[in-house]
Amino acid sequence: MLGAFLGYALSNLLFVILHVTGSGSFPRPLTAKEEREYLERFQNGDMEARSKLIEHNLRLVAHIIKNG
């Protein structure tokens, strides 16, 4: 029951994020180099890098939710 609710909530959150950004699609995945750079910046406290990592991994989150 809780799992179904969380899946529903996350899928709606993704819809809202895509709607707010106006793109209707997910950002392209980061390259391995970009991901390493953003991870290093995030480890050093850069919250903008954290946001970038989250945004560019939304496709993976949606895939996990869809295929559970």
SULVEN-V272284 format. One line per field, one symbol per residue. psi: psi as a letter, one per 20 degrees, with the letter a starting at -180 (. if undefined). Layout:
psi->???
//
This chain:
psi->ggggggggghhhggggghggiihjrqqqqqrhggggghgggghjjohhhggggggijhggggggggi.
//
